[in-house]
Amino acid sequence: MGKYNIRLISLSALHNLKDPLILKDMILLQDDSKFILSSAISGVTPTNYQMKLTVFGRRAMINCLFHCDKIDNTIRTQPLLSSLWIKISAYDFLEGILALSGLKPMPIHELCQIRSLTIFRQEIADAVLAALECIGVKRATRYVVLRSFEGISQMNSNGHNEDLAYSKIEYLLNRGMMSDCYYYVCKIGRRILVNRSEEFCKKYLKPIQISMDLDSDLQRMENMYACITKACKIALKI
């Protein structure tokens, strides 16, 4: 509509109408005759929103450690597979840091959210930088972004939300936000691959390497992996 993209979401797509992370700051244009959404939105309080964010953040940290555990078994024999796990774990870690800092991760704005953080624990600040290095935002170019998105689209066989994703990529590219665009595209790939079996990832490792822009520098991977794992454990104790 005009210069805006409008996405229609059916009520059945909202798995939990009591989830504060879904409902907070939602602008309701029209409700049904039973006022289901307006009732749910009015029930969101700062306390339960913060509680849900904390749970989300801790779960993301645990997921990060889970994926980091896979690296021990593959870093010497399958460095590219380890590179995929550490890239996935880096996204988990950054989501967790944002949530534990009181911010709901918003994929298209996530890199901007991370830049705005003030982190007082040096170990965690170092791990945030390591996670960004692991994701590879400094390698972002228009060619790499479009190549990655093409490969990721092929892995996403059902094409779910592909047009919406492309409109967001176009938005970021047109504004010269190359690093943000790269971060967002690889996050789409992470969402697709995180639930794939290890056998699938091994079978399609070469196209995954290209699509996810994976790095196979063992020494760098080991340093980033150790830094992120240590910070995860610290964050879970806070």
Summary of the structure (lengths in Angstrom):
residues: 238
radius of gyration: 18.7
end to end distance: 44.9
largest distance: 60.5
contacts: 697
relative contact order: 0.14
helix: 71%
strand: 0%
